[in-house]
Amino acid sequence: MRACLALCLSSLGRDREGLSLVLEAPARHLPRYQRSMAAYARGLVGPDGV
């Protein structure tokens, strides 16, 4: 479902938000990189990202 939403966001010109969703999805399944992936995803749409 997130992939479809990410593609829709990209079609609307909101690529960073779409990429953020795609990065958040596997983050919970990557114990070693969970925090860094989640932080990077948040950074894409945070105050400095958008």
The first five atom37 places (N, CA, C, CB, O) and aatype in JSON, in Angstrom:
{
  "aatype": [12, 1, 0, 4, 10, 0, 10, 4, 10, 15, 15, 10, 7, 1, 3, 1, 6, 7, 10, 15, 10, 19, 10, 6, 0, 14, 0, 1, 8, 10, 14, 1, 18, 5, 1, 15, 12, 0, 0, 18, 0, 1, 7, 10, 19, 7, 14, 3, 7, 19],
  "atom_mask": [
    [1, 1, 1, 1, 1],
    [1, 1, 1, 1, 1],
    [1, 1, 1, 1, 1],
    [1, 1, 1, 1, 1],
    [1, 1, 1, 1, 1],
    [1, 1, 1, 1, 1],
    [1, 1, 1, 1, 1],
    [1, 1, 1, 1, 1],
    [1, 1, 1, 1, 1],
    [1, 1, 1, 1, 1],
    [1, 1, 1, 1, 1],
    [1, 1, 1, 1, 1],
    [1, 1, 1, 0, 1],
    [1, 1, 1, 1, 1],
    [1, 1, 1, 1, 1],
    [1, 1, 1, 1, 1],
    [1, 1, 1, 1, 1],
    [1, 1, 1, 0, 1],
    [1, 1, 1, 1, 1],
    [1, 1, 1, 1, 1],
    [1, 1, 1, 1, 1],
    [1, 1, 1, 1, 1],
    [1, 1, 1, 1, 1],
    [1, 1, 1, 1, 1],
    [1, 1, 1, 1, 1],
    [1, 1, 1, 1, 1],
    [1, 1, 1, 1, 1],
    [1, 1, 1, 1, 1],
    [1, 1, 1, 1, 1],
    [1, 1, 1, 1, 1],
    [1, 1, 1, 1, 1],
    [1, 1, 1, 1, 1],
    [1, 1, 1, 1, 1],
    [1, 1, 1, 1, 1],
    [1, 1, 1, 1, 1],
    [1, 1, 1, 1, 1],
    [1, 1, 1, 1, 1],
    [1, 1, 1, 1, 1],
    [1, 1, 1, 1, 1],
    [1, 1, 1, 1, 1],
    [1, 1, 1, 1, 1],
    [1, 1, 1, 1, 1],
    [1, 1, 1, 0, 1],
    [1, 1, 1, 1, 1],
    [1, 1, 1, 1, 1],
    [1, 1, 1, 0, 1],
    [1, 1, 1, 1, 1],
    [1, 1, 1, 1, 1],
    [1, 1, 1, 0, 1],
    [1, 1, 1, 1, 1]
  ],
  "atom_positions": [
    [[0.82, -1.19, 0.0], [0.0, 0.0, 0.0], [0.87, 1.26, 0.0], [-0.93, -0.01, 1.2], [0.56, 2.23, -0.7]],
    [[1.94, 1.24, 0.78], [2.83, 2.41, 0.83], [3.46, 2.68, -0.52], [3.91, 2.21, 1.87], [3.67, 3.84, -0.89]],
    [[3.77, 1.63, -1.25], [4.39, 1.83, -2.57], [3.43, 2.55, -3.5], [4.8, 0.48, -3.18], [3.84, 3.43, -4.26]],
    [[2.15, 2.18, -3.45], [1.15, 2.86, -4.29], [1.03, 4.33, -3.89], [-0.22, 2.16, -4.19], [0.96, 5.21, -4.75]],
    [[0.99, 4.59, -2.6], [0.91, 5.96, -2.12], [2.15, 6.75, -2.53], [0.74, 5.99, -0.58], [2.05, 7.91, -2.93]],
    [[3.31, 6.11, -2.44], [4.56, 6.78, -2.84], [4.53, 7.15, -4.32], [5.78, 5.87, -2.55], [4.97, 8.23, -4.69]],
    [[4.01, 6.26, -5.16], [3.91, 6.55, -6.59], [2.92, 7.69, -6.85], [3.47, 5.3, -7.36], [3.17, 8.54, -7.71]],
    [[1.83, 7.71, -6.12], [0.85, 8.8, -6.26], [1.48, 10.13, -5.86], [-0.41, 8.52, -5.4], [1.29, 11.13, -6.54]],
    [[2.21, 10.13, -4.76], [2.87, 11.36, -4.32], [3.88, 11.83, -5.36], [3.57, 11.14, -2.97], [3.99, 13.03, -5.63]],
    [[4.6, 10.9, -5.94], [5.57, 11.25, -6.96], [4.88, 11.87, -8.17], [6.37, 10.01, -7.39], [5.38, 12.84, -8.75]],
    [[3.74, 11.32, -8.55], [2.99, 11.86, -9.68], [2.52, 13.28, -9.42], [1.79, 10.97, -10.0], [2.32, 14.07, -10.35]],
    [[2.34, 13.61, -8.15], [1.91, 14.95, -7.76], [3.09, 15.9, -7.57], [1.09, 14.89, -6.49], [2.91, 17.05, -7.18]],
    [[4.31, 15.4, -7.84], [5.49, 16.23, -7.67], [5.99, 16.27, -6.24], [0.0, 0.0, 0.0], [6.77, 17.15, -5.88]],
    [[5.55, 15.32, -5.43], [5.95, 15.27, -4.02], [6.87, 14.06, -3.8], [4.69, 15.18, -3.08], [6.6, 13.19, -2.97]],
    [[7.96, 14.04, -4.58], [8.88, 12.9, -4.59], [9.49, 12.62, -3.22], [9.98, 13.14, -5.58], [9.62, 11.46, -2.83]],
    [[9.87, 13.66, -2.51], [10.54, 13.46, -1.21], [9.6, 12.78, -0.22], [11.01, 14.8, -0.64], [10.05, 11.93, 0.56]],
    [[8.35, 13.12, -0.24], [7.38, 12.47, 0.65], [7.21, 11.0, 0.27], [6.02, 13.2, 0.61], [7.13, 10.12, 1.14]],
    [[7.14, 10.74, -1.02], [7.02, 9.36, -1.49], [8.23, 8.52, -1.11], [0.0, 0.0, 0.0], [8.09, 7.39, -0.64]],
    [[9.41, 9.07, -1.3], [10.63, 8.36, -0.93], [10.68, 8.12, 0.57], [11.87, 9.15, -1.38], [11.13, 7.06, 1.02]],
    [[10.22, 9.07, 1.33], [10.19, 8.91, 2.78], [9.33, 7.71, 3.17], [9.66, 10.18, 3.45], [9.72, 6.92, 4.03]],
    [[8.17, 7.57, 2.56], [7.3, 6.42, 2.85], [7.97, 5.11, 2.49], [5.99, 6.55, 2.08], [7.89, 4.13, 3.24]],
    [[8.64, 5.08, 1.35], [9.3, 3.86, 0.91], [10.45, 3.49, 1.85], [9.82, 4.03, -0.52], [10.69, 2.3, 2.08]],
    [[11.15, 4.46, 2.38], [12.26, 4.18, 3.3], [11.77, 3.74, 4.67], [13.15, 5.4, 3.44], [12.41, 2.91, 5.32]],
    [[10.65, 4.27, 5.11], [10.12, 3.91, 6.43], [9.67, 2.45, 6.47], [8.95, 4.82, 6.8], [9.83, 1.79, 7.49]],
    [[9.12, 1.96, 5.39], [8.54, 0.61, 5.38], [9.53, -0.48, 5.78], [8.0, 0.31, 4.01], [9.22, -1.26, 6.68]],
    [[10.71, -0.58, 5.16], [11.62, -1.66, 5.57], [12.43, -1.33, 6.82], [12.57, -1.98, 4.44], [13.09, -2.22, 7.36]],
    [[12.41, -0.1, 7.28], [13.25, 0.29, 8.42], [12.99, -0.58, 9.63], [13.01, 1.74, 8.77], [13.93, -0.94, 10.34]],
    [[11.76, -0.93, 9.89], [11.44, -1.73, 11.08], [11.95, -3.16, 10.98], [9.93, -1.74, 11.31], [12.03, -3.87, 11.98]],
    [[12.29, -3.59, 9.77], [12.78, -4.96, 9.56], [14.3, -5.03, 9.46], [12.15, -5.54, 8.31], [14.85, -6.1, 9.21]],
    [[14.96, -3.92, 9.64], [16.43, -3.87, 9.55], [16.99, -3.42, 10.9], [16.89, -2.89, 8.41], [17.27, -2.24, 11.09]],
    [[17.16, -4.34, 11.83], [17.56, -3.97, 13.18], [18.81, -3.1, 13.25], [17.79, -5.2, 13.98], [18.88, -2.17, 14.05]],
    [[19.79, -3.38, 12.42], [21.04, -2.61, 12.47], [20.87, -1.18, 11.98], [22.1, -3.29, 11.66], [21.56, -0.27, 12.44]],
    [[19.96, -1.0, 11.06], [19.81, 0.31, 10.42], [18.46, 0.97, 10.71], [19.99, 0.17, 8.93], [18.11, 1.97, 10.09]],
    [[17.72, 0.4, 11.64], [16.37, 0.88, 11.92], [16.34, 2.37, 12.26], [15.76, 0.09, 13.04], [15.57, 3.12, 11.67]],
    [[17.16, 2.79, 13.2], [17.14, 4.19, 13.62], [17.63, 5.12, 12.53], [17.98, 4.37, 14.85], [17.05, 6.18, 12.31]],
    [[18.7, 4.74, 11.84], [19.25, 5.63, 10.82], [18.31, 5.74, 9.61], [20.63, 5.14, 10.36], [18.14, 6.84, 9.07]],
    [[17.7, 4.63, 9.19], [16.76, 4.68, 8.07], [15.52, 5.51, 8.43], [16.34, 3.25, 7.67], [15.05, 6.3, 7.62]],
    [[15.02, 5.33, 9.64], [13.85, 6.09, 10.07], [14.18, 7.57, 10.16], [13.34, 5.57, 11.43], [13.38, 8.42, 9.77]],
    [[15.36, 7.89, 10.67], [15.77, 9.3, 10.78], [15.95, 9.92, 9.39], [17.08, 9.42, 11.58], [15.57, 11.08, 9.17]],
    [[16.51, 9.18, 8.47], [16.69, 9.69, 7.12], [15.33, 9.93, 6.46], [17.54, 8.71, 6.27], [15.13, 10.95, 5.79]],
    [[14.41, 9.0, 6.66], [13.06, 9.15, 6.09], [12.38, 10.39, 6.66], [12.21, 7.9, 6.38], [11.75, 11.15, 5.93]],
    [[12.5, 10.6, 7.97], [11.91, 11.8, 8.6], [12.57, 13.05, 8.08], [12.03, 11.73, 10.13], [11.91, 14.07, 7.88]],
    [[13.88, 13.0, 7.87], [14.62, 14.15, 7.4], [14.19, 14.6, 6.01], [0.0, 0.0, 0.0], [14.29, 15.78, 5.68]],
    [[13.73, 13.68, 5.2], [13.28, 14.02, 3.85], [12.06, 14.94, 3.86], [12.97, 12.76, 3.08], [11.88, 15.76, 2.96]],
    [[11.24, 14.8, 4.88], [10.0, 15.59, 4.94], [9.99, 16.54, 6.12], [8.8, 14.68, 5.02], [9.01, 17.25, 6.35]],
    [[11.08, 16.57, 6.88], [11.18, 17.46, 8.04], [11.44, 18.9, 7.64], [0.0, 0.0, 0.0], [11.37, 19.25, 6.46]],
    [[11.75, 19.72, 8.61], [11.97, 21.16, 8.36], [13.05, 21.46, 7.34], [12.31, 21.84, 9.64], [12.94, 22.42, 6.58]],
    [[14.09, 20.65, 7.31], [15.18, 20.9, 6.35], [14.92, 20.23, 5.01], [16.51, 20.4, 6.92], [15.5, 20.62, 4.0]],
    [[14.03, 19.21, 4.99], [13.8, 18.45, 3.77], [12.82, 19.07, 2.81], [0.0, 0.0, 0.0], [13.04, 19.04, 1.6]],
    [[11.75, 19.63, 3.31], [10.72, 20.17, 2.4], [10.65, 21.65, 2.52], [9.35, 19.56, 2.7], [9.84, 22.29, 1.84]]
  ]
}
